[in-house]
Amino acid sequence: MKKRSILYILLIALLILSGCDSDQQASDSPVNPSQTYDVISPGESEQIEETPSRLEGLYSGFDTALDGRDFTLALTIVDQIIAEYPDEKDTYMIKVQMLIEGIKYYQDELNQLIEEYDVNSENYFEDMTAIKDEYENADISIKIPFIPDYADSSQINTVGCSQTDMASGILLNNGSEYRGGTICTQGDWIYYINADDGNALYKMKTDLSQNTVVTYEKACNLNIIGDWIYFTNLSKDGKIYKIRTDGQMLTFISDTVCSGMVVYNDYIFYSDTNNNNIICRMKTDGTGAKDFGHDVQSLRIVDNLIYFCTDSNKLMTMNTEGQDVKQLISDDAYGNFYINEDSIYYMTIMDGLTIFKCDRQGQNKEQIYHVGYKINFYYIADGKLLLSVRHPDQVESLMLIDLNDLSTVMQIDHMSTNNIVYLESNKWILYMDDYSNYTWCKLDLVTNTVCKTD
């Protein structure tokens, strides 16, 4: 086989893939287009009597051409259907599917042709190089526009991470490295660090479908607003970056290194690691950094108010301009605190560990639960308290407490988590189990049962 004939065959295949002239007819087609499927211009379509039998005939001819792998004729007929019957449903997708099938068919033909080429030919390497160059220069690819993960604007977050997102985290390298802020959610999607794939940033639907990688950049402090995931990029010395939810357009924001952050109203609120964990704010483009002058262990933002716990365990609040600073409660708060609707939940260490509830003004304090052992993590949903605890004998357990009578309705030993997603409509809590390399599990709050997901 000569180089020229190979290139001619390749060129013919590429011309077909790029779309043939709609006036062109296949000479060896099993269908005779001149009898039934004369191509007409759009202007003439109004003069044709639109009868079901004609449309059915066009579809029949299209199917026959497709079955016979006559993609030139199939393309001609589907274009004719579009011209004559502009209101006909699904013709756009029929044409798309036909073109994709044609691309696959001719790609298989091309691969077979290359496989059959005589490797002992004196021009083998020269011809293979030429084929490779021709194919790459043809740039046979399609450009799919960006598709948002959310169905409509009502699903877009107003705050980049929810109450439990900030408390999430995983231990890496045999416990020597802790990566916080490893989950965030928006609409029907969960974005998380996947320990089964090199701790890459993944996303999946809340029904656990469409699980796919977003990026292999080492990420933590995840926030999502609209089309963008904001995160601390440990692959880039802990600097702040953003990436689109389809994994494209990795974008640098700031050199700042932070131990926690929340994206809200076009600003990033963060604790500055290199400045004694002071609360700061910058715009989401990295400009306009402002120091608010208060150290912080953890922070939440709700309704234009920043709630934060200082390094001295004082639970405080201020507005998003850093003004009107107040101490909410007289108790020292330890661990994470949560804001659930109009209530704040926090924990003290007086006479054991006690979980309290107060309103968002720090009033109407109420004791929720008290134990004499360590609480690693807790969350309240649907009248129940989920606890991840360590007992005096060092056994870690996942416990579910009914807050109506404080009875223990479930306890599973050798299971622990601080990575959860509450699905209120399903009455489920999805969580990653620390003991099984952060495998996803489902807690059913109706039946009080747990199962590991596939």
Secondary structure, 3 states (H helix, E strand, C coil): CCHHHHHHHHHHHHHHHCCCCCCCCCCCCCCCHHHHCCCCCHHHHHHCCCCHHHHHHHHHHHHHHHHCCCHHHHHHHHHHHHHHCCCCCCHHHHHHHHHHHHHHHHHHHHHHHHHCCCCCCCCHHHHHHHHHHHHHHHCCCCCCCCCCCCCCHHHCCCECCCCCCCCCEEEECCCCEEEECCEEEECCEEEEEEHHHCCEEEEEECCCCCCEEEECCCEEEEEEECCEEEEEEHHHCCEEEEEECCCCCCEEEECCCEEEEEEECCEEEEEEHHHCCEEEEEECCCCCCEEEEEECCEEEEECCEEEEECCCCCEEEEECCCCCCEECCCCCCEEEEEEECCEEEEEECCCCEEEEEEECCCCCCEEEEEECCEEEEEEEECCEEEEEEECCCCCEEEEEEECCCCEEEEEEECCCCCCEEEECCCCEEEEEEHHHCCEEEEEECCCCEEEECC
